[in-house]
Amino acid sequence: MTEFADLILRSGRSGVELALFVLLPIMIVMLTFMRILEARGILGWIVKRATPLVRWFGIPGLGLFALIQVVFVGVAAPMATLAMMDKSAIPRRQIAATLAMVFGAAQANVTFPMAAFGVNTPLIICISMIGALAGAASTYYVFGRALNDHDAPAIELPTHPTANDTRGILALINSAGREAWNIAISAIPMLVLALLLVNILRSSGLIAGLESLLMPLFNSFDLSSAMLLPLVTKAIAGGTAMMGVMTEYLQQDVISLREFHISAALLITPFDVAGVAILISAGPRVASVLKPAAYGALVAITLRTIMHYIAAM
């Protein structure tokens, strides 16, 4: 019982430290930056100018906004955009392409905090966007081609707060701070429980046994078998929980930065049990296109993995 209590305390301490001292400050800065860009109309301008281009990938203008949100804000950020698309006349085929794109992208709530540990964030973002657009196109033209695709009227961009004076900017900063605080605090329970599960698996010897069994497979991809635990954590509990394990491994030199970059496409993506549950809750039409979007996400992740492997050579 004493050993179990010690595991709980260690998991709790690691989870709280990661949420408050790594995730929170990074998210405050990124959210403030993004909200100011929104309020100044810069994001809206980018979306309008890029819409004719992204339509080739089967994505509406709002879809591009969802990509910007997940890459520069976090995994939950596209929910508002997806909810708006769910209630609009946008065809389900385009919704599927957008959802696949979000699944295939790298979420900011993992990418930017990991930069503090030496991760090449710009490279991950660039490869992520290429892979995400490929996943969207494959969904639109292949996996989702049987979905209803009637023409839909143009959808207005979501309304954004304004910041025309100092008071407006301060209000935006405070709002972004509250949003970042809510994200960090809401991540703590999942972080602590996921890290506890990870520590139990470690203590039981199950992970060590699987690592020995799968060592030849990992070695064939120039990876340490220690990558198994972060991958399992990611699949079950999501990117934030994976980050708790990975930061410890990087600090202890159990896993190298090169190995992390090779695996980045698998480790930094909303396409896991927790991420899927969050994003399909945006609405019934979004949930109905999960299957073709999942296939598109696999295309995106596969392409990203190949590109990361080549970049790490």
VMD Tcl script that draws the C-alpha trace (Angstrom):
set ca {
  {0.00 0.00 0.00}
  {2.88 2.34 0.79}
  {4.35 1.75 -2.67}
  {0.99 2.54 -4.32}
  {0.66 5.75 -2.30}
  {4.17 6.72 -3.38}
  {3.20 6.15 -7.03}
  {0.16 8.42 -6.59}
  {2.24 11.21 -5.03}
  {4.94 10.97 -7.70}
  {2.35 11.00 -10.49}
  {0.52 13.93 -8.91}
  {3.68 15.97 -8.51}
  {4.78 15.30 -12.12}
  {1.32 16.09 -13.51}
  {0.93 19.35 -11.63}
  {4.46 20.52 -12.45}
  {3.97 19.79 -16.15}
  {0.60 21.55 -16.29}
  {1.54 24.65 -14.29}
  {5.22 25.17 -15.12}
  {5.39 24.01 -18.75}
  {1.92 23.94 -20.34}
  {0.45 27.06 -18.69}
  {3.11 29.70 -19.56}
  {3.46 28.46 -23.15}
  {-0.32 28.46 -23.69}
  {-0.69 31.96 -22.20}
  {1.79 33.36 -24.71}
  {0.42 31.46 -27.71}
  {-3.24 32.15 -26.93}
  {-2.58 35.85 -26.36}
  {-0.72 36.08 -29.67}
  {-3.48 34.25 -31.56}
  {-6.31 36.25 -29.96}
  {-4.63 39.54 -30.86}
  {-4.20 38.36 -34.45}
  {-7.90 37.45 -34.49}
  {-8.95 40.79 -33.04}
  {-6.82 42.71 -35.54}
  {-8.44 40.81 -38.39}
  {-5.15 39.32 -39.54}
  {-6.32 35.71 -39.27}
  {-9.52 36.52 -41.11}
  {-7.49 38.15 -43.89}
  {-5.26 35.08 -44.17}
  {-8.24 32.73 -44.34}
  {-10.02 34.77 -47.02}
  {-6.92 34.99 -49.21}
  {-6.06 31.30 -48.83}
  {-9.58 29.92 -49.31}
  {-9.30 29.56 -53.14}
  {-6.13 27.51 -52.66}
  {-7.32 25.21 -49.88}
  {-10.52 24.37 -51.76}
  {-8.32 22.13 -53.92}
  {-7.85 20.01 -50.78}
  {-11.60 19.83 -50.17}
  {-11.49 22.31 -47.30}
  {-13.80 25.33 -46.91}
  {-12.52 28.65 -45.55}
  {-13.57 27.71 -42.04}
  {-11.55 24.51 -42.39}
  {-8.35 26.50 -42.80}
  {-9.23 28.39 -39.63}
  {-9.56 25.03 -37.83}
  {-6.05 24.08 -39.00}
  {-4.62 27.35 -37.68}
  {-6.40 26.78 -34.38}
  {-5.08 23.26 -33.76}
  {-1.52 24.06 -34.86}
  {-1.17 27.34 -32.96}
  {-3.65 27.06 -30.05}
  {-4.40 23.46 -29.11}
  {-6.38 20.29 -29.59}
  {-9.67 21.67 -28.26}
  {-9.48 24.97 -30.15}
  {-11.05 23.73 -33.44}
  {-14.17 22.56 -31.60}
  {-15.92 25.92 -32.01}
  {-15.17 25.96 -35.74}
  {-16.26 22.34 -36.18}
  {-19.47 23.09 -34.25}
  {-20.19 26.00 -36.60}
  {-19.58 23.77 -39.62}
  {-21.84 21.12 -38.11}
  {-24.76 23.58 -37.97}
  {-24.07 25.12 -41.38}
  {-24.88 24.06 -44.93}
  {-21.29 22.93 -45.53}
  {-21.41 19.44 -47.12}
  {-20.43 16.48 -44.98}
  {-17.68 15.65 -47.47}
  {-15.92 18.92 -46.65}
  {-16.55 18.42 -42.94}
  {-14.88 14.99 -43.20}
  {-11.88 16.53 -44.99}
  {-11.59 19.20 -42.28}
  {-11.83 16.65 -39.47}
  {-9.14 14.47 -41.11}
  {-6.94 17.54 -41.44}
  {-7.32 18.36 -37.74}
  {-6.63 14.73 -36.75}
  {-3.51 14.71 -38.93}
  {-2.03 17.98 -37.63}
  {0.32 18.57 -34.69}
  {-1.50 20.16 -31.76}
  {0.04 23.27 -30.21}
  {-0.55 22.21 -26.62}
  {2.17 19.58 -27.13}
  {4.36 21.08 -29.87}
  {5.17 24.38 -28.16}
  {5.78 23.08 -24.62}
  {8.11 20.42 -26.05}
  {10.20 23.22 -27.59}
  {11.50 23.87 -24.08}
  {13.23 20.48 -24.26}
  {14.99 21.10 -27.57}
  {12.35 19.85 -30.00}
  {12.46 21.43 -33.48}
  {9.04 23.08 -33.38}
  {9.15 24.86 -36.81}
  {10.04 21.59 -38.55}
  {7.21 19.73 -36.82}
  {4.70 22.47 -37.74}
  {5.75 22.57 -41.42}
  {5.63 18.79 -41.84}
  {2.38 18.72 -39.89}
  {0.64 21.16 -42.23}
  {1.78 19.26 -45.33}
  {0.57 15.96 -43.89}
  {-2.71 17.44 -42.66}
  {-3.55 18.87 -46.10}
  {-2.69 15.52 -47.70}
  {-5.01 13.80 -45.24}
  {-7.79 16.26 -46.06}
  {-7.36 15.75 -49.83}
  {-7.35 11.95 -49.53}
  {-10.53 12.11 -47.48}
  {-12.28 14.48 -49.89}
  {-11.31 12.71 -53.11}
  {-11.12 9.07 -51.95}
  {-12.48 8.06 -48.55}
  {-15.36 10.55 -48.38}
  {-16.39 10.67 -52.02}
  {-19.65 8.80 -51.28}
  {-20.75 11.40 -48.73}
  {-23.45 13.91 -49.61}
  {-21.71 16.74 -51.46}
  {-24.38 19.21 -52.54}
  {-23.27 22.79 -53.13}
  {-23.45 24.92 -50.02}
  {-23.64 28.68 -49.63}
  {-20.57 30.58 -48.49}
  {-20.20 30.54 -44.73}
  {-19.28 33.68 -42.85}
  {-16.15 33.61 -40.74}
  {-16.80 33.49 -37.00}
  {-16.99 36.84 -35.29}
  {-13.96 37.82 -33.26}
  {-13.38 40.25 -30.42}
  {-11.94 43.64 -31.29}
  {-8.89 45.33 -29.80}
  {-8.85 48.90 -31.02}
  {-7.38 50.44 -27.87}
  {-5.28 49.58 -24.84}
  {-8.31 48.54 -22.80}
  {-9.39 46.12 -25.53}
  {-5.91 44.58 -25.74}
  {-5.74 44.17 -21.95}
  {-9.16 42.49 -22.02}
  {-7.90 40.10 -24.70}
  {-4.77 39.28 -22.68}
  {-6.84 38.59 -19.57}
  {-9.27 36.46 -21.56}
  {-6.42 34.47 -23.13}
  {-4.87 34.02 -19.68}
  {-8.13 32.65 -18.29}
  {-8.48 30.32 -21.27}
  {-4.90 29.08 -20.83}
  {-5.49 28.58 -17.10}
  {-8.64 26.54 -17.81}
  {-6.75 24.39 -20.34}
  {-3.89 23.74 -17.91}
  {-6.12 23.03 -14.92}
  {-8.47 20.77 -16.89}
  {-5.43 18.78 -18.07}
  {-4.27 17.96 -14.53}
  {-6.75 15.12 -13.69}
  {-6.05 13.28 -16.97}
  {-2.33 13.91 -16.59}
  {-2.16 12.57 -13.04}
  {-4.29 9.49 -13.79}
  {-2.41 8.74 -17.02}
  {0.97 9.12 -15.32}
  {-0.24 6.90 -12.49}
  {-1.23 4.24 -15.03}
  {2.15 4.58 -16.68}
  {3.98 4.23 -13.35}
  {1.90 1.15 -12.47}
  {2.74 -0.44 -15.83}
  {6.41 0.31 -15.20}
  {6.37 -1.08 -11.66}
  {4.55 -4.24 -12.71}
  {7.25 -5.06 -15.25}
  {4.71 -5.35 -18.10}
  {6.27 -2.55 -20.14}
  {9.78 -3.95 -19.67}
  {8.60 -7.32 -20.95}
  {6.94 -5.81 -24.01}
  {10.01 -3.65 -24.71}
  {12.21 -6.75 -24.78}
  {9.74 -8.55 -27.03}
  {9.42 -5.65 -29.49}
  {13.06 -4.57 -29.44}
  {13.86 -6.02 -32.94}
  {10.89 -4.13 -34.43}
  {11.90 -0.81 -32.88}
  {15.56 -1.31 -33.79}
  {14.59 -1.80 -37.45}
  {13.32 1.80 -37.41}
  {16.37 3.16 -35.52}
  {14.32 3.55 -32.36}
  {14.87 2.51 -28.78}
  {12.34 0.06 -27.38}
  {11.79 2.66 -24.62}
  {9.55 4.45 -27.16}
  {6.87 1.88 -26.39}
  {5.72 3.56 -23.19}
  {5.22 7.06 -24.69}
  {3.38 5.52 -27.66}
  {1.05 3.51 -25.41}
  {0.44 6.56 -23.20}
  {-0.30 8.69 -26.27}
  {-2.79 6.22 -27.71}
  {-4.71 5.87 -24.45}
  {-4.51 9.22 -22.70}
  {-3.51 11.75 -25.36}
  {-0.64 14.05 -26.18}
  {-0.47 15.94 -22.90}
  {-0.09 12.72 -20.90}
  {2.53 11.49 -23.39}
  {4.40 14.73 -22.83}
  {4.70 13.90 -19.14}
  {6.44 10.63 -19.94}
  {8.53 11.99 -22.81}
  {9.94 14.97 -20.93}
  {11.16 12.63 -18.20}
  {12.77 10.32 -20.78}
  {14.46 13.22 -22.58}
  {15.83 14.64 -19.33}
  {17.21 11.23 -18.34}
  {18.60 10.56 -21.86}
  {16.51 7.40 -22.12}
  {15.29 8.65 -25.52}
  {17.21 11.00 -27.81}
  {15.81 14.05 -29.60}
  {16.44 12.27 -32.91}
  {14.24 9.36 -31.81}
  {11.57 11.79 -30.72}
  {11.61 13.56 -34.09}
  {11.34 10.26 -35.98}
  {8.26 9.40 -33.91}
  {6.81 12.92 -33.81}
  {3.99 12.15 -36.25}
  {2.73 9.38 -33.99}
  {3.27 11.29 -30.76}
  {2.00 14.76 -31.70}
  {-1.46 14.43 -33.22}
  {-5.03 14.67 -31.87}
  {-5.74 11.23 -33.37}
  {-5.99 9.24 -30.15}
  {-8.81 8.06 -27.89}
  {-9.00 11.32 -25.93}
  {-8.60 13.61 -28.96}
  {-11.22 11.83 -31.06}
  {-13.71 11.92 -28.19}
  {-13.18 15.67 -27.76}
  {-13.45 16.64 -31.44}
  {-16.44 14.53 -32.52}
  {-18.43 16.02 -29.66}
  {-18.67 19.18 -31.80}
  {-21.90 17.89 -33.34}
  {-23.74 14.92 -34.89}
  {-22.72 15.70 -38.48}
  {-19.09 15.87 -37.42}
  {-19.39 12.54 -35.58}
  {-21.06 10.94 -38.61}
  {-17.96 11.42 -40.80}
  {-15.50 9.91 -38.31}
  {-14.76 6.81 -40.40}
  {-13.58 8.52 -43.63}
  {-11.83 11.20 -41.56}
  {-9.94 8.49 -39.63}
  {-8.69 6.98 -42.90}
  {-7.51 10.42 -44.02}
  {-5.79 10.94 -40.67}
  {-3.86 7.69 -41.15}
  {-2.67 8.97 -44.55}
  {-1.55 12.24 -42.94}
  {0.28 10.51 -40.08}
  {1.96 8.04 -42.44}
  {3.20 10.83 -44.71}
  {4.40 12.86 -41.72}
  {6.26 9.82 -40.35}
  {8.08 9.31 -43.66}
  {9.01 13.00 -43.84}
  {10.26 13.03 -40.23}
  {12.32 9.89 -40.85}
  {13.92 11.45 -43.92}
  {14.58 14.72 -42.07}
  {16.26 12.82 -39.22}
  {18.65 10.91 -41.50}
}
mol new
graphics top color blue
foreach p $ca { graphics top sphere $p radius 0.5 }
foreach p [lrange $ca 0 end-1] q [lrange $ca 1 end] { graphics top cylinder $p $q radius 0.2 }
display resetview
